[in-house]
């Protein structure tokens, strides 16, 4: 089990792996706006756990386990953002997804995926939800 912080590192390393070229500690540090020592520590742990192949002062390479997990982490983040969009959330979707993504089970992500796909396939129902939200706007719901 990865900590939320390690998930963030692995997710970003996976995103970087989608572009041709090498992945370096400095690339990860820039993308996440963290220090080089923080990235070094995370990469070492991820390597020990079998997600990466890394030797100091070399490039970072994902293992198959790292690729599969990284792909899921990116998918999870995007699906949460999609969910927030289809339910009409006015929150900053990127920030909101980042705040909650680490605490949801795969089962919950599957349920969210089902809701998103349902609304995509039934836009009239999604529109009813949006209309309902507009009617209730300003009312204290909690």
OpenMM code with the backbone's topology and positions (N, CA, C; nanometers):
from openmm import Vec3, app, unit

residues = "UNK UNK UNK UNK UNK UNK UNK UNK UNK UNK UNK UNK UNK UNK UNK UNK UNK UNK UNK UNK UNK UNK UNK UNK UNK UNK UNK UNK UNK UNK UNK UNK UNK UNK UNK UNK UNK UNK UNK UNK UNK UNK UNK UNK UNK UNK UNK UNK UNK UNK UNK UNK UNK UNK UNK UNK UNK UNK UNK UNK UNK UNK UNK UNK UNK UNK UNK UNK UNK UNK UNK UNK UNK UNK UNK UNK UNK UNK UNK UNK UNK UNK UNK UNK UNK UNK UNK UNK UNK UNK UNK UNK UNK UNK UNK UNK UNK UNK UNK UNK UNK UNK UNK UNK UNK UNK UNK UNK UNK UNK UNK UNK UNK UNK UNK UNK UNK UNK UNK UNK UNK UNK UNK UNK UNK UNK UNK UNK UNK UNK UNK UNK UNK UNK UNK UNK UNK UNK UNK UNK UNK UNK".split()
positions = [
    Vec3(0.0849, -0.1189, 0.0000),
    Vec3(0.0000, 0.0000, 0.0000),
    Vec3(0.0892, 0.1249, 0.0000),
    Vec3(0.0594, 0.2153, -0.0894),
    Vec3(0.1370, 0.3386, -0.0995),
    Vec3(0.0698, 0.4500, -0.0202),
    Vec3(0.1504, 0.5384, 0.0338),
    Vec3(0.0974, 0.6567, 0.1009),
    Vec3(0.0454, 0.7534, -0.0065),
    Vec3(-0.0396, 0.8480, 0.0312),
    Vec3(-0.0841, 0.9474, -0.0668),
    Vec3(0.0323, 1.0195, -0.1345),
    Vec3(0.1358, 1.0501, -0.0586),
    Vec3(0.2512, 1.1189, -0.1159),
    Vec3(0.3211, 1.0325, -0.2207),
    Vec3(0.3432, 0.9049, -0.1892),
    Vec3(0.4077, 0.8159, -0.2859),
    Vec3(0.3198, 0.7943, -0.4091),
    Vec3(0.1886, 0.7911, -0.3885),
    Vec3(0.0975, 0.7817, -0.5033),
    Vec3(0.1157, 0.9022, -0.5950),
    Vec3(0.1293, 1.0215, -0.5357),
    Vec3(0.1485, 1.1419, -0.6166),
    Vec3(0.2766, 1.1335, -0.6991),
    Vec3(0.3834, 1.0873, -0.6368),
    Vec3(0.5095, 1.0717, -0.7097),
    Vec3(0.4943, 0.9708, -0.8236),
    Vec3(0.4349, 0.8546, -0.7936),
    Vec3(0.4205, 0.7518, -0.8964),
    Vec3(0.3289, 0.7987, -1.0087),
    Vec3(0.2220, 0.8670, -0.9738),
    Vec3(0.1301, 0.9203, -1.0748),
    Vec3(0.2031, 1.0163, -1.1689),
    Vec3(0.2837, 1.1041, -1.1127),
    Vec3(0.3546, 1.2014, -1.1962),
    Vec3(0.4640, 1.1349, -1.2784),
    Vec3(0.5318, 1.0369, -1.2218),
    Vec3(0.6330, 0.9634, -1.2976),
    Vec3(0.5664, 0.8910, -1.4144),
    Vec3(0.4497, 0.8344, -1.3899),
    Vec3(0.3773, 0.7679, -1.4989),
    Vec3(0.3407, 0.8690, -1.6081),
    Vec3(0.2899, 0.9850, -1.5675),
    Vec3(0.2554, 1.0891, -1.6662),
    Vec3(0.3790, 1.1272, -1.7488),
    Vec3(0.4918, 1.1434, -1.6824),
    Vec3(0.6150, 1.1780, -1.7526),
    Vec3(0.6579, 1.0664, -1.8477),
    Vec3(0.6279, 0.9427, -1.8124),
    Vec3(0.6682, 0.8290, -1.8962),
    Vec3(0.5910, 0.8238, -2.0274),
    Vec3(0.4798, 0.8946, -2.0347),
    Vec3(0.3984, 0.8943, -2.1562),
    Vec3(0.4621, 0.9765, -2.2680),
    Vec3(0.5520, 1.0667, -2.2306),
    Vec3(0.6248, 1.1459, -2.3296),
    Vec3(0.7559, 1.0747, -2.3619),
    Vec3(0.7951, 1.0776, -2.4881),
    Vec3(0.9227, 1.0129, -2.5215),
    Vec3(1.0389, 1.0825, -2.4508),
    Vec3(1.1378, 1.0067, -2.4185),
    Vec3(1.2551, 1.0630, -2.3530),
    Vec3(1.2791, 1.0001, -2.2180),
    Vec3(1.3677, 1.0616, -2.1436),
    Vec3(1.4087, 1.0088, -2.0146),
    Vec3(1.3338, 1.0787, -1.9025),
    Vec3(1.3177, 1.0078, -1.7919),
    Vec3(1.2588, 1.0673, -1.6719),
    Vec3(1.3716, 1.0834, -1.5714),
    Vec3(1.3901, 1.2073, -1.5285),
    Vec3(1.4952, 1.2370, -1.4318),
    Vec3(1.4342, 1.2902, -1.3026),
    Vec3(1.5105, 1.2807, -1.1975),
    Vec3(1.4680, 1.3327, -1.0666),
    Vec3(1.4266, 1.4794, -1.0799),
    Vec3(1.5030, 1.5561, -1.1563),
    Vec3(1.4724, 1.6993, -1.1716),
    Vec3(1.3384, 1.7210, -1.2408),
    Vec3(1.3026, 1.6328, -1.3360),
    Vec3(1.1734, 1.6451, -1.4047),
    Vec3(1.0582, 1.6292, -1.3058),
    Vec3(1.0691, 1.5293, -1.2204),
    Vec3(0.9644, 1.5024, -1.1210),
    Vec3(0.9558, 1.6180, -1.0221),
    Vec3(1.0698, 1.6656, -0.9759),
    Vec3(1.0722, 1.7768, -0.8804),
    Vec3(1.0045, 1.9008, -0.9382),
    Vec3(1.0343, 1.9301, -1.0653),
    Vec3(0.9725, 2.0467, -1.1311),
    Vec3(0.8218, 2.0309, -1.1410),
    Vec3(0.7771, 1.9145, -1.1879),
    Vec3(0.6334, 1.8924, -1.2086),
    Vec3(0.5551, 1.9000, -1.0779),
    Vec3(0.6124, 1.8472, -0.9709),
    Vec3(0.5413, 1.8454, -0.8429),
    Vec3(0.5768, 1.9637, -0.7539),
    Vec3(0.6720, 2.0457, -0.7994),
    Vec3(0.7167, 2.1617, -0.7234),
    Vec3(0.7634, 2.1215, -0.5825),
    Vec3(0.8529, 2.0218, -0.5808),
    Vec3(0.9100, 1.9735, -0.4554),
    Vec3(1.0622, 1.9720, -0.4683),
    Vec3(1.1296, 1.9490, -0.3579),
    Vec3(1.2760, 1.9497, -0.3581),
    Vec3(1.3330, 1.8201, -0.4164),
    Vec3(1.4555, 1.8290, -0.4648),
    Vec3(1.5243, 1.7109, -0.5180),
    Vec3(1.5417, 1.6016, -0.4118),
    Vec3(1.5778, 1.6375, -0.2875),
    Vec3(1.5895, 1.5328, -0.1862),
    Vec3(1.4570, 1.4590, -0.1610),
    Vec3(1.3453, 1.5303, -0.1688),
    Vec3(1.2144, 1.4660, -0.1512),
    Vec3(1.1885, 1.3641, -0.2613),
    Vec3(1.2199, 1.4021, -0.3839),
    Vec3(1.2008, 1.3109, -0.4960),
    Vec3(1.2944, 1.1915, -0.4825),
    Vec3(1.4204, 1.2169, -0.4465),
    Vec3(1.5164, 1.1078, -0.4282),
    Vec3(1.4654, 1.0057, -0.3268),
    Vec3(1.4149, 1.0547, -0.2163),
    Vec3(1.3634, 0.9665, -0.1113),
    Vec3(1.2451, 0.8849, -0.1628),
    Vec3(1.1506, 0.9505, -0.2297),
    Vec3(1.0318, 0.8819, -0.2817),
    Vec3(1.0706, 0.7787, -0.3878),
    Vec3(1.1606, 0.8149, -0.4764),
    Vec3(1.2033, 0.7247, -0.5834),
    Vec3(1.2727, 0.6020, -0.5239),
    Vec3(1.3505, 0.6240, -0.4214),
    Vec3(1.4174, 0.5112, -0.3555),
    Vec3(1.3138, 0.4142, -0.2977),
    Vec3(1.2150, 0.4674, -0.2300),
    Vec3(1.1102, 0.3828, -0.1702),
    Vec3(1.0309, 0.3111, -0.2795),
    Vec3(0.9916, 0.3853, -0.3840),
    Vec3(0.9153, 0.3242, -0.4939),
    Vec3(0.9973, 0.2157, -0.5635),
    Vec3(1.1263, 0.2373, -0.5717),
    Vec3(1.2147, 0.1374, -0.6314),
    Vec3(1.2208, 0.0123, -0.5424),
    Vec3(1.2342, 0.0329, -0.4125),
    Vec3(1.2385, -0.0794, -0.3176),
    Vec3(1.1090, -0.1597, -0.3191),
    Vec3(0.9977, -0.0914, -0.3453),
    Vec3(0.8671, -0.1579, -0.3475),
    Vec3(0.8350, -0.2207, -0.4835),
    Vec3(0.9265, -0.2068, -0.5787),
    Vec3(0.9098, -0.2727, -0.7074),
    Vec3(0.8328, -0.1951, -0.8131),
    Vec3(0.8117, -0.0651, -0.7923),
    Vec3(0.7393, 0.0167, -0.8895),
    Vec3(0.8320, 0.0785, -0.9933),
    Vec3(0.9589, 0.0943, -0.9564),
    Vec3(1.0559, 0.1608, -1.0435),
    Vec3(1.1863, 0.0833, -1.0470),
    Vec3(1.2600, 0.1066, -1.1531),
    Vec3(1.4004, 0.0678, -1.1597),
    Vec3(1.4779, 0.1982, -1.1595),
    Vec3(1.5637, 0.2146, -1.0604),
    Vec3(1.6384, 0.3401, -1.0515),
    Vec3(1.7720, 0.3168, -0.9826),
    Vec3(1.8731, 0.3700, -1.0422),
    Vec3(2.0052, 0.3763, -0.9808),
    Vec3(2.0399, 0.5241, -0.9691),
    Vec3(2.0995, 0.5654, -0.8571),
    Vec3(2.1323, 0.7078, -0.8414),
    Vec3(2.2084, 0.7630, -0.9617),
    Vec3(2.1720, 0.8844, -0.9979),
    Vec3(2.2305, 0.9589, -1.1100),
    Vec3(2.1977, 0.8966, -1.2460),
    Vec3(2.0964, 0.8141, -1.2498),
    Vec3(2.0511, 0.7527, -1.3754),
    Vec3(1.9061, 0.7938, -1.3983),
    Vec3(1.8498, 0.7472, -1.5076),
    Vec3(1.7099, 0.7761, -1.5388),
    Vec3(1.6175, 0.6840, -1.4596),
    Vec3(1.4943, 0.7281, -1.4444),
    Vec3(1.3918, 0.6509, -1.3751),
    Vec3(1.3150, 0.5700, -1.4794),
    Vec3(1.2937, 0.4428, -1.4526),
    Vec3(1.2145, 0.3570, -1.5407),
    Vec3(1.1073, 0.2866, -1.4587),
    Vec3(0.9864, 0.2849, -1.5105),
    Vec3(0.8772, 0.2141, -1.4441),
    Vec3(0.8876, 0.0642, -1.4706),
    Vec3(0.8564, -0.0152, -1.3694),
    Vec3(0.8419, -0.1590, -1.3887),
    Vec3(0.6995, -0.1836, -1.4398),
    Vec3(0.6656, -0.3051, -1.4740),
    Vec3(0.5277, -0.3360, -1.5147),
    Vec3(0.4306, -0.3017, -1.4023),
    Vec3(0.4673, -0.3358, -1.2798),
    Vec3(0.3848, -0.3025, -1.1629),
    Vec3(0.3670, -0.1509, -1.1529),
    Vec3(0.4738, -0.0772, -1.1753),
    Vec3(0.4673, 0.0687, -1.1708),
    Vec3(0.3802, 0.1267, -1.2804),
    Vec3(0.3904, 0.0689, -1.4012),
    Vec3(0.3079, 0.1163, -1.5127),
    Vec3(0.1598, 0.0929, -1.4847),
    Vec3(0.1264, -0.0273, -1.4376),
    Vec3(-0.0146, -0.0597, -1.4101),
    Vec3(-0.0710, 0.0292, -1.2995),
    Vec3(0.0065, 0.0446, -1.1942),
    Vec3(-0.0409, 0.1276, -1.0834),
    Vec3(-0.0483, 0.2739, -1.1248),
    Vec3(0.0528, 0.3217, -1.1951),
    Vec3(0.0518, 0.4603, -1.2420),
    Vec3(-0.0657, 0.4884, -1.3341),
    Vec3(-0.0939, 0.3948, -1.4228),
    Vec3(-0.2082, 0.4098, -1.5131),
    Vec3(-0.3379, 0.4198, -1.4338),
    Vec3(-0.3528, 0.3358, -1.3312),
    Vec3(-0.4725, 0.3428, -1.2477),
    Vec3(-0.4804, 0.4766, -1.1748),
    Vec3(-0.3684, 0.5259, -1.1226),
    Vec3(-0.3694, 0.6522, -1.0483),
    Vec3(-0.4109, 0.7688, -1.1374),
    Vec3(-0.3631, 0.7709, -1.2604),
    Vec3(-0.4022, 0.8760, -1.3553),
    Vec3(-0.5502, 0.8618, -1.3899),
    Vec3(-0.5936, 0.7385, -1.4137),
    Vec3(-0.7346, 0.7119, -1.4444),
    Vec3(-0.8236, 0.7581, -1.3287),
    Vec3(-0.7853, 0.7219, -1.2071),
    Vec3(-0.8641, 0.7579, -1.0886),
    Vec3(-0.8801, 0.9086, -1.0796),
    Vec3(-0.7706, 0.9821, -1.0956),
    Vec3(-0.7750, 1.1272, -1.0876),
    Vec3(-0.8686, 1.1849, -1.1938),
    Vec3(-0.8545, 1.1361, -1.3172),
    Vec3(-0.9372, 1.1878, -1.4265),
    Vec3(-1.0844, 1.1537, -1.4052),
    Vec3(-1.1111, 1.0328, -1.3568),
    Vec3(-1.2503, 0.9925, -1.3359),
    Vec3(-1.3161, 1.0763, -1.2271),
    Vec3(-1.2422, 1.1082, -1.1223),
    Vec3(-1.2984, 1.1939, -1.0170),
    Vec3(-1.3281, 1.3325, -1.0723),
    Vec3(-1.2361, 1.3859, -1.1537),
    Vec3(-1.2621, 1.5162, -1.2162),
    Vec3(-1.3857, 1.5089, -1.3067),
    Vec3(-1.3976, 1.4008, -1.3831),
    Vec3(-1.5149, 1.3836, -1.4696),
    Vec3(-1.6431, 1.3771, -1.3869),
    Vec3(-1.6374, 1.3046, -1.2764),
    Vec3(-1.7528, 1.2927, -1.1875),
    Vec3(-1.7941, 1.4296, -1.1349),
    Vec3(-1.6984, 1.5070, -1.0896),
    Vec3(-1.7292, 1.6404, -1.0386),
    Vec3(-1.7906, 1.7276, -1.1471),
    Vec3(-1.7446, 1.7085, -1.2698),
    Vec3(-1.8000, 1.7835, -1.3830),
    Vec3(-1.9452, 1.7433, -1.4099),
    Vec3(-1.9716, 1.6134, -1.4183),
    Vec3(-2.1076, 1.5700, -1.4558),
    Vec3(-2.2100, 1.5972, -1.3470),
    Vec3(-2.1664, 1.6060, -1.2215),
    Vec3(-2.2637, 1.6371, -1.1164),
    Vec3(-2.2797, 1.7870, -1.0963),
    Vec3(-2.2052, 1.8650, -1.1760),
    Vec3(-2.2218, 2.0101, -1.1718),
    Vec3(-2.1506, 2.0787, -1.0573),
    Vec3(-2.0462, 2.0167, -1.0040),
    Vec3(-1.9711, 2.0804, -0.8959),
    Vec3(-1.9056, 2.2079, -0.9470),
    Vec3(-1.9121, 2.3106, -0.8645),
    Vec3(-1.8496, 2.4374, -0.9008),
    Vec3(-1.7101, 2.4497, -0.8394),
    Vec3(-1.6668, 2.3454, -0.7712),
    Vec3(-1.5346, 2.3454, -0.7083),
    Vec3(-1.4252, 2.3385, -0.8142),
    Vec3(-1.3041, 2.3727, -0.7749),
    Vec3(-1.1869, 2.3546, -0.8608),
    Vec3(-1.1677, 2.2037, -0.8731),
    Vec3(-1.2006, 2.1492, -0.9880),
    Vec3(-1.2039, 2.0039, -1.0054),
    Vec3(-1.0680, 1.9379, -0.9876),
    Vec3(-0.9628, 2.0034, -1.0321),
    Vec3(-0.8283, 1.9477, -1.0172),
    Vec3(-0.7913, 1.9405, -0.8692),
    Vec3(-0.8116, 2.0483, -0.7973),
    Vec3(-0.7779, 2.0528, -0.6551),
    Vec3(-0.8663, 1.9575, -0.5749),
    Vec3(-0.9930, 1.9532, -0.6082),
    Vec3(-1.0871, 1.8665, -0.5376),
    Vec3(-1.0521, 1.7196, -0.5589),
    Vec3(-1.0207, 1.6829, -0.6826),
    Vec3(-0.9828, 1.5438, -0.7119),
    Vec3(-0.8573, 1.5070, -0.6346),
    Vec3(-0.7615, 1.5971, -0.6317),
    Vec3(-0.6370, 1.5717, -0.5589),
    Vec3(-0.6641, 1.5540, -0.4102),
    Vec3(-0.7595, 1.6283, -0.3575),
    Vec3(-0.7881, 1.6219, -0.2140),
    Vec3(-0.8529, 1.4902, -0.1729),
    Vec3(-0.9312, 1.4298, -0.2617),
    Vec3(-1.0065, 1.3105, -0.2215),
    Vec3(-0.9581, 1.1799, -0.2824),
    Vec3(-0.8796, 1.1853, -0.3893),
    Vec3(-0.8486, 1.0643, -0.4645),
    Vec3(-0.7806, 0.9543, -0.3839),
    Vec3(-0.6992, 0.9899, -0.2881),
    Vec3(-0.6209, 0.8904, -0.2143),
    Vec3(-0.7042, 0.8110, -0.1142),
    Vec3(-0.8249, 0.8539, -0.0900),
    Vec3(-0.9048, 0.7929, 0.0160),
    Vec3(-1.0223, 0.7121, -0.0372),
    Vec3(-1.0255, 0.6916, -0.1677),
    Vec3(-1.1345, 0.6159, -0.2279),
    Vec3(-1.0863, 0.4772, -0.2689),
    Vec3(-1.1693, 0.3788, -0.2428),
    Vec3(-1.1360, 0.2418, -0.2811),
    Vec3(-1.1584, 0.2216, -0.4304),
    Vec3(-1.1045, 0.1131, -0.4821),
    Vec3(-1.1281, 0.0785, -0.6232),
    Vec3(-1.2777, 0.0598, -0.6480),
    Vec3(-1.3484, 0.0044, -0.5501),
    Vec3(-1.4934, -0.0162, -0.5649),
    Vec3(-1.5656, 0.1169, -0.5817),
    Vec3(-1.5228, 0.2162, -0.5047),
    Vec3(-1.5852, 0.3483, -0.5168),
    Vec3(-1.5504, 0.4118, -0.6506),
    Vec3(-1.4260, 0.3950, -0.6962),
    Vec3(-1.3880, 0.4472, -0.8273),
    Vec3(-1.4710, 0.3791, -0.9360),
    Vec3(-1.4945, 0.2488, -0.9224),
    Vec3(-1.5801, 0.1780, -1.0189),
    Vec3(-1.7220, 0.2332, -1.0170),
    Vec3(-1.7740, 0.2628, -0.8985),
    Vec3(-1.9087, 0.3197, -0.8880),
    Vec3(-1.9138, 0.4590, -0.9501),
    Vec3(-1.8111, 0.5392, -0.9263),
    Vec3(-1.8040, 0.6730, -0.9862),
    Vec3(-1.7979, 0.6614, -1.1387),
    Vec3(-1.7202, 0.5668, -1.1876),
    Vec3(-1.7110, 0.5440, -1.3320),
    Vec3(-1.8479, 0.5113, -1.3899),
    Vec3(-1.9230, 0.4285, -1.3188),
    Vec3(-2.0574, 0.3914, -1.3643),
    Vec3(-2.1482, 0.5141, -1.3709),
    Vec3(-2.1413, 0.5996, -1.2704),
    Vec3(-2.2238, 0.7212, -1.2694),
    Vec3(-2.1855, 0.8129, -1.3848),
    Vec3(-2.0559, 0.8320, -1.4055),
    Vec3(-2.0088, 0.9183, -1.5144),
    Vec3(-2.0568, 0.8643, -1.6487),
    Vec3(-2.0392, 0.7351, -1.6710),
    Vec3(-2.0820, 0.6748, -1.7982),
    Vec3(-2.2332, 0.6831, -1.8141),
    Vec3(-2.3067, 0.6645, -1.7049),
    Vec3(-2.4528, 0.6744, -1.7104),
    Vec3(-2.4946, 0.8136, -1.7567),
    Vec3(-2.4351, 0.9170, -1.6974),
    Vec3(-2.4697, 1.0536, -1.7370),
    Vec3(-2.4256, 1.0833, -1.8794),
    Vec3(-2.3101, 1.0292, -1.9213),
    Vec3(-2.2649, 1.0499, -2.0588),
    Vec3(-2.3624, 0.9870, -2.1588),
    Vec3(-2.4174, 0.8730, -2.1226),
    Vec3(-2.5111, 0.8027, -2.2114),
    Vec3(-2.6542, 0.8536, -2.1978),
    Vec3(-2.6807, 0.9324, -2.0936),
    Vec3(-2.8154, 0.9846, -2.0682),
    Vec3(-2.8093, 1.1337, -2.0365),
    Vec3(-2.7704, 1.2153, -2.1345),
    Vec3(-2.7527, 1.3583, -2.1065),
    Vec3(-2.8801, 1.4281, -2.0596),
    Vec3(-2.9954, 1.3784, -2.0980),
    Vec3(-3.1204, 1.4408, -2.0532),
    Vec3(-3.1360, 1.4278, -1.9020),
    Vec3(-3.0930, 1.3169, -1.8477),
    Vec3(-3.1015, 1.2973, -1.7026),
    Vec3(-3.0005, 1.3877, -1.6328),
    Vec3(-2.8820, 1.3997, -1.6898),
    Vec3(-2.7832, 1.4896, -1.6316),
    Vec3(-2.8368, 1.6324, -1.6328),
    Vec3(-2.9035, 1.6707, -1.7399),
    Vec3(-2.9600, 1.8052, -1.7488),
    Vec3(-3.0654, 1.8267, -1.6399),
    Vec3(-3.1449, 1.7228, -1.6098),
    Vec3(-3.2427, 1.7341, -1.5001),
    Vec3(-3.1721, 1.7590, -1.3668),
    Vec3(-3.0602, 1.6924, -1.3459),
    Vec3(-2.9833, 1.7144, -1.2236),
    Vec3(-2.9355, 1.8590, -1.2171),
    Vec3(-2.8830, 1.9099, -1.3262),
    Vec3(-2.8317, 2.0474, -1.3302),
    Vec3(-2.9464, 2.1469, -1.3051),
    Vec3(-3.0611, 2.1207, -1.3664),
    Vec3(-3.1782, 2.2074, -1.3435),
    Vec3(-3.2193, 2.2047, -1.1969),
    Vec3(-3.2201, 2.0858, -1.1384),
    Vec3(-3.2553, 2.0709, -0.9969),
    Vec3(-3.1577, 2.1505, -0.9098),
    Vec3(-3.0303, 2.1424, -0.9433),
    Vec3(-2.9295, 2.2162, -0.8673),
    Vec3(-2.9540, 2.3664, -0.8772),
    Vec3(-2.9906, 2.4127, -0.9958),
    Vec3(-3.0173, 2.5558, -1.0143),
    Vec3(-3.1367, 2.5990, -0.9306),
    Vec3(-3.2401, 2.5135, -0.9239),
    Vec3(-3.3580, 2.5447, -0.8417),
    Vec3(-3.3215, 2.5544, -0.6943),
    Vec3(-3.2299, 2.4690, -0.6517),
    Vec3(-3.1923, 2.4629, -0.5107),
    Vec3(-3.0794, 2.5584, -0.4756),
    Vec3(-3.0217, 2.6238, -0.5766),
    Vec3(-2.9095, 2.7143, -0.5536),
    Vec3(-2.9494, 2.8197, -0.4510),
    Vec3(-2.8630, 2.8397, -0.3560),
    Vec3(-2.8900, 2.9375, -0.2529),
    Vec3(-2.9584, 2.8776, -0.1307),
    Vec3(-3.0213, 2.7624, -0.1460),
    Vec3(-3.0831, 2.6955, -0.0312),
    Vec3(-2.9758, 2.6257, 0.0503),
    Vec3(-2.9957, 2.6251, 0.1790),
    Vec3(-2.9035, 2.5535, 0.2672),
    Vec3(-2.9418, 2.4065, 0.2637),
    Vec3(-2.8560, 2.3230, 0.2048),
    Vec3(-2.8868, 2.1810, 0.1926),
    Vec3(-2.8406, 2.0992, 0.3121),
    Vec3(-2.7463, 2.1523, 0.3859),
    Vec3(-2.6974, 2.0797, 0.5047),
    Vec3(-2.7326, 2.1512, 0.6318),
] * unit.nanometer
topology = app.Topology()
chain = topology.addChain("A")
for resn in residues:
    res = topology.addResidue(resn, chain)
    for name in ("N", "CA", "C"):
        topology.addAtom(name, app.Element.getBySymbol(name[0]), res)
